[in-house]
Amino acid sequence: MRVFVTGATGYVGFAVATALRRTGHDVYGLTRAAAKAPHLARQEIRPVIGDIGDPKSYADTAGACGGLDRAAFDASASGGTKDEAEVDALIEAGRLGA
């Protein structure tokens, strides 16, 4: 199954993404930093450069996946708004993928 994981370079997200990959899933991992993309690629996780607050940066990839996992977290002052945008985008991606 193709799975999209937000927060794929974080503590929880990376553990989830690598576990999914080890069990044979085709995993796409969202990361804000292009510098972290090789870290994902070494684990055969396909990096998606984007930001949870900007759904356009990952919506197409998420919509093409059969599984969606939300592991991202933004502790900044605007984090709540970004989290809301992320949840809305993943719900919409789930509808598109259905």
N, C-alpha and C positions, 0 to 999 in steps of 0.2 A: 504494500500500500504506500502511496505517496503521502507524506506527512509534513506539515509546516509547523515549526516551533518558533515562537517569539522568545526573545531573551536567550538565544541559543549559546551565547558566550558567557552567560552568568552561571552561578553555582548550580542552581536547580535545572535551568534550561539545558546546560551542557550535559548534565547527567541523564536527563530525559532523552535528549537528541542522540547521544551515543548509545544508550540502551536500545532505542528504537532501531538505530542503524545496525547494531550487533544482531538483532533478531531478523534482519533482512529487509527492513523498510527502506524506501527511498526518501531520505530526510532532507528537507530544506530548512536552513536555520537563519533567522533574522538577527542581524548585528548592525549596530549603529556605526561601527568603526571598520573601515576597509582594512586597516592594519590587522584586525582579528580574523579576517576571512581565511588566511592560510591555516590558522589553528583549527578551524572547522573542516577545511578541505583535507587536512591530514587524517581526519577521522572519517573521511568519505561522506561528510555532511556538506550539502551544496549551500554555499553562503549566499544570502540575500542581503544586500546592503540597503538599509532603510531605517526609519524611525517609527516607533509605535504611534506617535502623534501625527504622522503623515501616511495615512492608509494607502494613498496612491503609490507609495514607494514599495508596497508589498502585496496589494490586493490581487493583482493578476496571478501571482504565484500561489497565494493562499487559496484562491478560487479554483485552482487546478489540482488541489490536493484533496484527498478523501478523508484525511485526518487533520485536525487542528489542535494545537496545544499552546495554551497561553502561560508562559513562564516569565514574561518580561515584567519589570517593575521600574518605575521612575519616581524617585523620592524628591524630586524638585518641587518647587511651589506650583508649577503647572502640571505636575504628575497626574492629578485627578482628571484633568481634562484630557490628557494623553491616554490615560487608561480607558476612559469612556470611549474615545475615538477608536482605540484598539479593539475593544469588545464589540462595538458596533460593526467595525470592519470585518471581524472574524465571523460574526453572525451572518452578515451579508455574504461572505465567502462561502459559508456553509450552505446557504440557500442556493447559491450559484452552482456549487458542486453537487448538490442533491439531484 
